[in-house]
């Protein structure tokens, strides 16, 4: 744990006092405006990318920024976090953010042997539809294209969650697909086909 304790001390000494009013407010208020679903990759930092202050983003991070489609009896942490952000906190926007050089998408596109990491292999099945769509377009081994298609697929999965579907039907929620480029800092907006079965009517 390289010097993290020293960094905590620096935060307590320099950062927290400079934002004392903000943290005082956040101690009793939790009203993020955006649910940000990104990859667990350490190089992707939602608050840094969006220049957000504490309290603005409700962040869910998963390997490959995957969102399991909802099914009866879903009780996993991703499902619970989505439901809480939308139904309880009332976020008005959801961003699904993929990124360049994603290890999960690279493993799928290049056919890496995942037998030594069975839990990872099982989890990546949530990207099966993205792989199929990418292959159907003749880009099976194209990592950037799979990253983009995966964002679209996870947006479609997101809409299967009842809280999300209700908020979309009431025009209280907007969906956004992004791909973040680590080297340049650029963010590509991913068009989301509203004609796709199960697609959200207000994706952007």
N, C-alpha and C positions, 0 to 999 in steps of 0.2 A: 504494500500500500504506500507507494512513493509520496512522501510528504503531504498526504491528504490532511493529516491533523494540523499541520502548519497552515494549510490553506483555509481550514475551518476557522482557525484563530484569526487569520487575516480578514475573513468575511465578518467575523464578530467585531473586529476592531475597526475596520474601514468601511465595508459595504453596508452592513445593516444600519449603523448609525446615520449614514447619509440618506437612507430611505426609511427613516424611522416612521414617518407619517404613513407611508404606503404599507409597511408591515403591520403597523397598528390597525389600519383599516382591514387588512387581510386576516387578522386574527379573529375577526368576527363576521367576515363577509367572504363568500365564495361564489363568484358570479362570472366564470369564464365565458367568453363569447364564442369560442371555437373548440370543437373536438378535433384534435390533430392526431391522425393515425400514421405513424411512420415506422421505418425499420429500426430494429434494435441496434444497428450498426453504430459504433462509437463515433464515427465521423459525421453522423447526421444529428444535429442538435436543433430541434424545432424552435426553441426560444431564440437561439442565435441567428438562425436563418431569417426569422420573421421580425427580429428586433423587438421582441415582446417582453413586457415586464412580468414579474411574478403575478399570478392570478388571472392572466389573460387566456392562457391555453390549458385545456384539459387534455393531457397527452397520453396516448396509448401506443406502446412500442412493441412490435412483434417481429420475429425473424421473417424477413421478406415483406414487411407491412401487410401481412395476410389477415383477412377478416373472414372467419368461418361463417358460412351461411347459417341462418337461424334454423333450428329444428326444435320440435316439441321436446321439452325437457332440457333444453340448453342451459347449462349452469356454469360455464367456464368463465374465467376472469375477463376475457375480451368481451363476451356478450354482456356481462354484468356492467362493465365500464361504459359500453355504448349506451345501454339502457339508462344508466344513471345520468350520463352527460346530457342525453336528449330529453328524457322524461322528467328528471328531477331538477337538473341545473338549467335546463332550457337553452342550451347553446343554439345559436342561429345558423351556424355554419359548420360543416364537416370537411376536412381536408384529408384525402388519402395521398400520402407522399411517398413515391418510390425514389430511387436514386441510382446514379451511374455506378458501375462497378459493383453492383449488389452481389454479394457472395451467394445468396440463396438462388437468385435468378441465373447466375453463372453456372452453378452446379446443375440446374435443370437443363439449361440450354446446351451445355457441353457434355451432359450425360455422366457426371462424376459418380464414382462409386460411393454410395452413402450407407453401405452395409455396416460400417463401424459406428454409425450414428443413427440407429433405428428411430429414435424419437424425432430427429430432424427430418428423416425421410418420410415419416408418417405425417408430420406437420405440413410438409411441402405439397401434399396431395391437395391442399386448398388452392393450389395454383394450377391444378390439372386443366381447368377450362382455359386458362391463359395460354398454357402450352399448346393446347389443341388449336386455338385460334391462330396462334403465331405460326404453327406448322402448316395450317391450312392456307395461310398467306404466302407460303414458301420461304419463311424466315426462321425455321426451327432452331438453328444454332446462333441466331442473331440476338445477343444479350440485350442491347439497347431496345430492340423492338419488343422483346419479351417483357422487359421492365415496364414499357408503356402499356402493353396489353394487360399486364398484371394489375396495373392501377385501375384500368377499366373494369376488369373482372372483380376486383375487390369492392369497387363502387356498387356493382350489381349485387354482390353478396350482402353488402351493407343494407340495401333496400329491403332484403328479406326480413330484417329485424322489425318487429311490430312497432316499437317506439319510433323508429325512423320512418316507417311507412305512414304512421299516423301524422307525424309532424310534416312530412312532405304533402300529404293530402290536404292538410290545413294551411299549406303555403307558409309554414313557420320555419322551414329549414332549407338551406341551399347546400348542394354537394359540389366539391371541387376535386379534380385530379391534378396532381403535380408530379414532376420528376425533377429532382435536385441534382445538379452537376457539381460534384465536389471540387474539381479543379478550378472551375471558372466562377463558382458561386451562382450560376444562372439557374433559373427555375422555369421549366417548360410546362405550360398548361396543357393538359391532356383532354381533348374533346371526348365527350361521353355521348354515345348514340342513344338518344331518347327512344328510338324505335326498338332497341334491344329488349327482348322479353324481360319484364321485371325491372326495367330501368327506371330511374327516378325522373320525374317530370321537370325537375329544376336543376339538373346537373350543369356544371360549367367548368 
